[in-house]
Amino acid sequence: MSEHPETPVPPQEDGELDRRGFLARASAYAMGAGLVTSYGCFAAMAGRYLYPARPAPKAWMYVAEVAGFGVGSSLTYTAPDGATVAVARQKSAGNVDDFIALSSTCPHLGCKVHWEGQNQRFFCPCHNGVFDPSGAPVSGPPFEAGQSLPRFPLRIEGGLLYIEVGLEGLPTGEE
C-alpha cells in the first residue's frame, strides 16, 4: 500500500471562484440567455401571426384601347410590382368579358406563358404545360399538380381597358 501525500489546496478568498464554480455559473447564464432569446423569437412570431401585415396596395392601371385590341390577340403587361400579365381578347361582344388577364408566369417552374390565339390556349414552352382560355390547367406538369394561372381583374371605361395590379414597385411619396 503506497501512500501519496495529499496536495494542499490553496485556501479560497471571498469572491474567488474555482474552475467548477465558474463553469456552473457560466452555463447558467448561457441557458438563461438562450431561454430569453427563444421566448423573444416566439413572441415576435406570435405578433406577426396575430397582427399580419397589410396587403400590398393595388390600383387600376391603363392597358390598351379596346378598339385597337383584336379578337385572338394578346399582349404582355408588366405591372409596377414586377408581375407580368398576359392580357388576351377572346371574344368580340364589346364588354369586359371579352378579355382575360392571367399571370404569365407558369406556376410549375416560373417559365413564361403566352396566349396562342389559333389554338385557344395559354402555353408554357418549358414543359409543354397547357392552360385553357380561363387559365385552368389542361395538360403537362401544371395539370398533374392542379396549378391554375392566377387571374387579374379587368374593367372598361370610356373605351379603355384597365387592370388592377399591385403598386409595390412604385414610390408612394411617404418616407
N, C-alpha and C positions, 0 to 999 in steps of 0.2 A: 504494500500500500504506500503509494507515494503521496506526499502532501505537497500541495503547491501553496506558496504564500499568496494570500489574497492581495489583489491590487487595491491600494487605497483609492477611494472615490473622493475627489476634492469636494469639499462642502459647497453647497449651492447658496448663493447670496439671494436675498429677496429680489424678485423681479427677473431673475435669470432663468431661462428655460433650458432644459436638456433637449437633446435631439428628438426624443419621443414626444415630449410635450409640444415642441414646435410643430412637428408633423401633424399631431392631433388637432391643434388649433388651426393650422393652415388648411387642412382638409375640411374642417367645419366651416370655415369662411368660404371655401370653394363651393361646397354643397349649398350653402345659403345663397351665394351669388347665382348659382345655377337655378335654384328654385325661384328666385326673384325674376330672373330673365325669362324663364319658361312661363310664369304666371303673367308677365307683361306681354309676351307674344300671344298668349291665349286671349288676354283682354283686347289686344289690337284686332285679332281675327274676329272675336265676338262683336266688336264695334262695327267692323266692316260688314258683318252679316246683318246686324240689327239696323244699321243705318247705311244702306247701299248708296253708291254714287248715283248722281242724277244721270238720266240718259243723255246721250250726246244731242246737242241742238240740231234741229232739222229745218229746212226751208224749201220752198218751191223755186226751182231754177228753170230757166228757159232752155228748151232743147232744139226745137225747129218749128218752121211754119207747116201747118197741116197740109196746105195746098201743094207744097213742094215735096211732100213725102209720099212717094208712090207705093201702091199695094205690092207687097213682096220685097220691098227694100228695107234696109236696116242701117243703123249707124251705131258706132261705139261712143258712148258718152262717158267722160271722166268726171266724177263728182269732186267737189272741193276736198273731201276727206280721203281721196285717192281711190275710191271704189270705181271699177269700170263696169259699165252697164250696157247691155245690148238692147237697143230700142228698135222694135220691128213693127211694121204695119202689116197686119194680116187680113184686113177686110176693107171694104170701101163704103161703109154706111155713113161715114162722116161724123162719127162721135168717138168718144174716148175708148169705147170697147173695141175699136178697130186696132188699137195699139197694145203692145205689151212691152214691159221693161223688166228684164231679168238680169241678175248678176252675170257678167260674162266670165266669171271665174268658176271653173268646174269644182264642185265640192269634193271630188275624188282626190285629186292631187294638185289643184290650183292652176291647171292649164287654161288657156283662153278658149272660150266657147264662142262660136259665131252662128248666125242665122243663115240657113240655106233655104231661100225662098222657093226654089224649084222643087225641093223635097219636103217643104213644110215642116222643118225641124231645126232644132239647135244641135250643133255637132261639136264634140270635143275631139280634136285630131290626135291627142296623145295616146289614148287607149280605146278609140272608137266608141266613146260614150255618146249616146243619142238621147235627146230630150224632145218631148212633143211640143207643140206650139204653146202650151201653158207652162212649160218648164218641168213637167213630171218626167222622171227617167223612163226610158223605153228599153234600152239595152246597154250592155257594157258594164264596167265596174260601178257606175252610179246606180244602175238598176239593181244590181246584186246587193248593194248596200242600202238601197231605198233613199238615196240622196237627191232631192229636188233642187232646182236653181232658185235662190231667193228672189222674190218679186218686189218691185218698187212701184209705189202709187203714181198714177199719171192723172192729169186733168187738162182740159182745153179751155182757153179763154181768148176770145177775140181772134180766133183762127190760129192761135199759137199753142204749141204743146209744151207743157211744163211737167217736171218730175220732182218728187220730194226726195231729197238726199240729205245726208249728214254734212254739217259745216265744220267738222273738226279741224280741217286744214286751213280754214280762213282765219285771219286775225279778227278778234272781236272788238278791239279798241280798249279793252279793260286790261290793266296791268297791275 
